[in-house]
Amino acid sequence: MQISVIILNYNVRYFLEQCVLSVQKALQNIEGEIIVVDNNSPDDSCAMMKQRFPNVRLIENKENTGFPKGNNIGVAEAQGEYLCILNPDTVVAEDTFEKLLAFAKTKTDLGIVGCKLIDGTGRFLPESKRGIPTPSVAFAKVAGLYKLFPNSQKFGKYYAQHLTENQTGKVDVLVGAFMLMRRELYQQLNGFDEAFFMYGEDIDLSYRSLQSGKSNYYFAETTVIHYKGESTVKDQKYLRSFQSAMELFYKKHFKVSFVFKAFMNFGAFVFSTMKKNQPVAASKKIDAYFLFSDNQDLKVKVENLLGKKVTLSESTPKNGLNSPTEILGGHIEIIFDNNVWSFKETIAYMQSHRNKPLTFKILPEKSDFILGSNSSNDRGKVIQLE
């Protein structure tokens, strides 16, 4: 078996359904398996998996074991030569694994491989590629200095700004939302360190991969949507968790330093002060809805649900469809019908129109809901059609 895809889920039933659907499509030409580990979700994630994906291996934990242990449990059941650690709030393109496996097989020093991640608005997520968070690097990140000095080699290390989002190359750290590696390497490294719970474990695994003599890579030739979720909201809880994770990482791999704690505490203070004084963005008013589909009945159903007119477009990307903003003007919400549009086509459209006044939702194939996110700092929105 070529690849095992491990998806650790907690309480994101609809995003999980779309994720597993996209992975199934991406494995159609590959000998692979999907293993879903559920960390005792209070929603109906497990019931959905049993009903819609009865052939997918489902592991139901009796408690929320955290990110590292949950993934380790899934990997223990894996049979693939390669592993992909994948978040449930992601969408992969139909050729994502084909491209990544082809790339991985060309590397004799292969450590961990990541790819280009975008949020629900099509914008690039800088955490797709990162550097080792030494005290000064972590401080530059928490204090936002990498934004103030985007061209600085010194302050740009956290997000590996020696590479652009479209350049493939070596990096130090990949994000746990998408990590591909040989199963043999994962086992040699003893998997994720369960001393972590939700943050820092991907940094730790990436660093240990480098220590073992391997090279980690950022692969820019395929793109995955990562809706992220509420765990990424940069509030005080996040800052405390991030701080604790960095202290654990630093204590494990480097000499304990008072300077490190001082840097992080000051950085957290600066960040929280900036956040507190930042005005809250108002929800964007949607001027019109576009449904990219050929289903007239679906158009009527969505109109009745939203209580607003929906314009149906039967065009596909191959037909050179113009942006709806060029047709109607104003802020447009696009709904992609995955029964017609592939995930790859949807992702490509989102990327190419990311700087226009558009927001995006997806209707997954053979599903009765629409979902998406208008910000990388929220959990997204699910609209049920039934």
Disulfide bonds with the S-S distance in Angstrom:
none
